[in-house]
Amino acid sequence: MKVAHECMKYLYDEKLRPHTQNHSAAITSYIRKVGSADSRIPFSEEPGMELLEEHRCYEGRQQRWRHDSTTLNCSMTFSIFLPPQRDTAPPPVVYWLSGLTCNDENFTTKAGAQRIAAELGLVLVMPDTSPRGESVADDSAYDLGKGAGFYLNATEAPWSAHFRMYDYLRDELPQLIGAQFNVSDLCAISGHSMGGHGALIIALKNPGRFASVSAFAPIVNPARVPWGQKAFSAYLGADEASWQAWDSCALMQASQASDAIPTLIDQGDSDSFLAEQLQPAVLAEVARQKAWPLTLRIQPGYDHSYYFIASFIEDHLRFHAQYLLTR
């Protein structure tokens, strides 16, 4: 961690750094000068990449970055937790997808995941939930537009100009993470609510890509519940047949036995959205029919909040570690 220490010293020591308010530029400049003894620090200057903030956390680093997305045609932010270095092997990645109204910081600041990720040696990557910016289409409702991208590729105007979160998460962001950070190709994916839907469909649509998938209170059958029907109608149009490509139940029903990966879902039985919007039992029945390795845990007394996530995030990270750290 020598370079990380030297960068902080450079940033805060008046004798070492020039007078500047652009701390990100100062750090980047210094890293380029000294090289990187700590391969977890990105030191190749990627066009459009900007370090927004960095914090020491459980001997690792919690960072937030902005970059220009060619897929989404806007600037995007993501947060990343880099665990302390354990050995020379690049660490695996767990992608976390957040729910409606959230951004990349909700999980970072509320879930308390960094402690166990540091212990296990897991990188955590938290993308935003939608495209952002003045030119990006939006809606006054909380469940459509910014903060409600539903992790799909929109085909309908005005959404199709920017709302291609599936392509962004399948291709652009993982390529960026792989190029800028010393990480393994091994990865898992998880999420909450709308993000649980996103984690499940991305895993189901990309067999062999992820070692495991998990979710908290996911929207498992969006084509049949109000949140999903509203979003799909706007983003994908009135043809309900096209919705099936973005529905976890339909995707699992169409899967092959060789596609199956370990799957963990936690659901609180005091969740006010359980009966109308979430309905995990529907996916559990499909999993039973397909012999899919799904563990559905109903947690008594828990609701839809981050208190629920914080209570069981350690279980989920240890679940993923079983499959990421033994390969």
N, C-alpha and C positions, 0 to 999 in steps of 0.2 A: 504493500500500500504506500510505498515511498512517494510515488508521483502525486497521489491524492493528497498526502500530507504537505508536500512541497507546493502544490497548487493553492491550498488554503493559506499557507504561509505567504505565498506571493500575493494573494488577494488582499490579505489584511495587514501586511507589513508595509508601512509607508516607504521604507528605505528600498524595498525590492521592486515595487510596482510603480508604473507611471501614474500620474494623476488622471483618473478616468472614472466615469460613472458606469461604464459598460463592463461590468464584472465578467459577464459571459465571454466577451471578446478577449478580456485580459487573460482569463484561464485558458481559453483555446490557444491564444498566442504563446503562452508559456509552455503548454504541453507540446506544441510543435517544436519549441526550442530544445526541450530536454529529452524528447522521446517518451516512450511509455514503458516503464519497468512493470507497471501494473496493467496487464492486458485487458482489464475490465473497463478501463477508461477509453472512450473513443477519441482517437487523436487525428484521424484523417478528416480533413475539413470537408464535410459533405455540403454541397450547395443547398441553401435553404434550411439548414439545421441550426437551431439556436437553443442553447441550454438556458432554461428559464429560472430554475432553482435547483439546489442540491443540499441535502442534509445527511449528516452521519446518523446511522440508525442501526443498532445492534451490530456494530462493527462493519456494517455494509454501507451502501449509499442509496438514498432515495432521491431520484432525480425526476425533473419534469422538462420535457422537450417540446419545441415547436418545429414543424417542418412543412414544406410545401408539398401537398399531395397532388400528383398528376391524375390519379384515379378519381378523386373527388372534386378536383378543380377549386381547391381552397386551401388555406392553411389549417393544419390540424395539430392538436397537442396529444401527447401520450405521457404517462408516468411509467417509471420503471424502477424496480428495486433490484439492486445488484448485491448479492450476499458476499460476506467476506470470503476471500480465496481459501479454499481447502486443500487443493492439490493442483496439478497442471492440467487436469481434464476440464474442458469447457462445461459449465453447468447447464442443465436442461431448463426449459422455459415453461411456465404456466401462464397462459393468457386468461385474463379476467374481463368479462363483458358485463357492464352495469345495466341497470334498468331504466325505466321511463324517468325523465327529468334530470337524470344524472349526467356527470361528465367523468373525466379520468381521475378526478380527485376524491370522489366519494368513498370508494373502496380503500384508497390509499390512506385516508385520514380516519376512517371509522371502523374498519374490519379488524385491525390489529394483527394483520397477517405477517408482518415483517419478522417478528420474533421467530416464528416457526420456520419461515422461509430461510432465515439466516442459519438456523440450526441444521436444516436439511440440505442447504446448498442449492436452493431453487431461485431462479430469476423469475420475478413477477412483472408482467407487462399489462398495463391498464390503458387501453385506448379510449377515446371519446365515444359517445353513443350515437353521433350523427355528424354530418358536415356542419361547419360553422362559417359565419361571415355575413356581411350585409347583403351580398348578392345571392345568398342561399334562401330558397323558398321556405316559408314557415307558416304556421297556423296558430291561431289564438288559443287553441286547446292544448292541454299538457301532453296528450297522447298522439300527437301528429306533428311532424316537422322537426325542428331543432330539438334535440334531446330525446327523439323518438324515431330513430332511423330503422328500427326493427331488423337490422343486419341482413338486408336483402338488396337486390339491384332493382331500383324502380324503373318502370317502363313508361309511366304516364307523365305528361307535362303537368306542372312545372318541375316535378320532383326528379325526373330522369337526368336533369343537367348536373346534379350533384350527388344524389342519394344512391351511391353504389358501395354501400358499406361492406357487402359480402366480398366483392372483388378487392377492396382495400384490405380487409382482414385476411383473406386467403392468400393474396399475392404481395401487395405493396408493403404493408407494415412488416410482415415476417422477413422479407428481403432486406428492408432497412435495418431491422434489429440484427440480422445475421451479418450485415456488412459493417455495422458500427460498433458492435459489442462482441466480446469473445464468448459466444454461447454455442451449445450443442444443437444439433438438428433435432434432438428428441424434444417433444413438447406435449403438453396436455392443455385442455381448455375447460373453463368453468364460467359461471355467470349467475346472475340473479334476475328473476322475473323476466322482463323482455330480454335481458342478457342471458338468462338460462335458456330461453328459446334460441337465441343466437348461438350459444355454445353447442346445443344439441344439433341444430341443423347444419352447422359448419362441420361438426364431426361426422354426421351421417352422410353428408354430401362429398366427403373426402376420405374414403376408406384407406386405412393405412397411414394417414397423416399424423394422427394423434394416438398416444399410448393409452389415454383414458379421457373420460369426460365426466363432469359433475355439474350439478346445478342446485340452486336454492330457489324454491317456489317458482319453477319455470312455467311459462305459458306453453304448454305442450301441444295444444291442438288449436292454433290460432285461427284456422279456417272455420272454426265452429264456435268461437267465443267473441264477445263484443269488441274487445281491444284489437284482436287480430282482424276481424272483419272490417272494422273501420280503416285500419292501416292498409290492409291489402286492397280494399276498394280504391283508396286514393293512390297508392303507389303502383299497383299492378293492374287496375281496371276491373271491370265487371265480370270478366270471364273467370268464374270460380275454378275452372279446371287448371288454370295457370297458378292458382294459389297452392296447389298440392306440392309444388317444388320447394315450398318454404314452410312446410308443416311437418313437425317432427313425427307425428303419428303416421302420416302418409309415407314419409321417407323410410321409417323403420319397417313399415308393412311391406315396402318394395325392396328391402335390403336382402342381401345374400348372407348365408351363414358365415362366410369368411370375412364379412364386413364388421362383425360384432367386436366391440371393445368394452372393457369394464366401465360401468356407468353407475354413478351414485347420485341420488336425488334426495334432498331433505326438504320436508314440507311441514310447516307449523299448522296445527289443527285449529288455532285461533286466528288464522289469517282471514281477514275480511274479504279477500278476493278468491278464496279457495273454491267455492262452489260455482261462481259465475264465470271466472276468468281463467283459472289455473287447471283444475281437473286432472291431477296427476294419475288418477286411477285409470284414465283412458289409455295413457301411454303404458302403464303397467300391464294392462290387458294385452296390448299389442306385443309387448316384450314377452309375455307368457306364451303367446301364440308362436312367436318367432324363436323362442329359446334364447332370447337376448339377455346377456348377463347384467341385468338391472337390479340394483338394490334401492328400494324406495323406503325411506324412513319417515314415519309420521311423528313429529315431535310435539308432545302434549304441552299446551299453553303458550306456544310461540306464535308470533304474528309475522307480518311481512317486512319488518324493519331491519335496520342494520344491527340491532341488538341480537336478533336471531342469527344473522350471518356471523357476528363476532363470537357467538356461543359455539359454533360448529366449524369454523374455518380451519381449525387445527386438524379436525378429522378429515376434511377434504384434501388438505395439503399432504397429509400422511398417506391418504388413499392414492393420490397421484404419485407420490414418491415411491410407492411399491413397484410401480411400472416404469418409472423414469430412471431410477437409480440402480436397477438390477440388470439393465441391458448391457 
